[in-house]
Amino acid sequence: MRDTHNRLRQAAGTYAMQDPIRRIIIAGGGTAGWMSAAALVTGIPRDVEILLIESEDIGTIGVGEATIPTMRVFNQHIGIDEAEFIRATVATFKLGIEFADWGHVGNRYFHGFGDFGAMHEGLKPHQMWRRLKAAGDTGSLEDYCLATQLAYAGRFFPPNPDPRSPMHDYSYAFHFDASLYARFLRGHCEARGVHRRNAKITGVNLNAETGFIESLTLDDGSVEAADFFVDCTGFRALLIGGALGQGYTDWSHWLPVDSAWAVPSASSGKLAPYTQSMARDAGWQWRIPLQHRTGNGHVYASALMQDEAARDILLGNLDGEPLKDPMLIRFRTGHRNRFWDKNCICVGLSSGFLEPLESTSINFIQLGIIRLLELFPSRACQAPLIDEYNMRTLESYERVRDFIILHYHLNSRDDAELWRHAAAMAVPDDLANKMQLYRLRGEVVTRQFDHFAEPSWISIYNGQGLVPDMYDPLADRIPLDALRALMQQRRDTIRGVAARLPSHADFIAQHCASPNFMKVSA
């Protein structure tokens, strides 16, 4: 994500315009609603009123509690102290995702939040590794990623901002309790002037001439009017779908999983600084460690597995006792046809859904509301702004869609129908071109609205068995002995750093433990 702070400032600085927006209603709370409120109250003029309407009788859906590193940027620029956030949400640190049985049964690899080392004489590190592999070296590319090695060692320490430091070239995200994060943001927003009403929305009232939303009718009969609306009503999409009639594009032919069982379990005592994703016959299972418990889920294709069988697989593969009954969630992979229509945008589940395999749901919330600030309109909601917003958001969905398809398509499994289908299916053209270029000689293609940078694509390609046929021929200009010495030095440095750092649990205990963590650790 580009510099969020600059965007928030620019939104306020360029706001002076004719017929400005004076009141915004956010329909729905939860993570999407309160993140939207936090970004808006930070980025728009203080004389604009923000009202959030949510009902305590309507539950929120949280299919995962993991994020990617852009979450840190968002929290920083809405003015949240990281240690306070971690304690309030019983969060842990995340250095990446471990994938088990993806690609083939018995496979294990890691998508770490870091590169594989610095460039050397204009050569990328994965090209140097590929040359060594061609010369008979049996080392893993993962040996050169500090984030991956720290994760496997169970250690954590924030990266050093000094680019000369061996601890510079990695990042981190969080695992946290989404309901606690929404509560934390509510206090943050109300202290800054956001208003809240506890009510159900029973009607959406449109202007007969323009089709714009004028107001919302609530369950007590009152009416709340505004100039602009943010739909955070989840899968129901009451405003953008129900009132404005924006349809839904279905991507289930590429990503057929459509259901998930979710359940928390008691902590196993191992506080891993990473998410685990274990492939199953009809989908995959997640495991997310928090300070006081573990989040678990089984995502699966209901056409290929009965619900009860999927539930049994989840409960049979927990690393601690379940703390409540599993919750069943239904979804349809895809996106709203238009994310901004007239004077309403949709944020969160109302805008679309992509399974939580790479923890992108919260990043979509961030991007949705930050893009509104980038293109903030007058009350007229000019068409060029709307069109640009929709284009950028659609491209973001397509880029993440392709990244997730890659995980499924690159497999050699023949033990279950889902994996046979995924390996044989035709993938989107852009993804096919990316794969072809990487297979040829390790060329990595990223697009403007990719959520993931080059090292992430390399992690999935190599982890799932797509090794380039050849390496960049320019790598031959480095003498082989010199290249071996360089790469050995890098491996030694990483091992030395990992050995000196505290364990993940010790770092949390020393710097940001919640009361719940102290109880579990006692």
Disulfide bonds with the S-S distance in Angstrom:
none
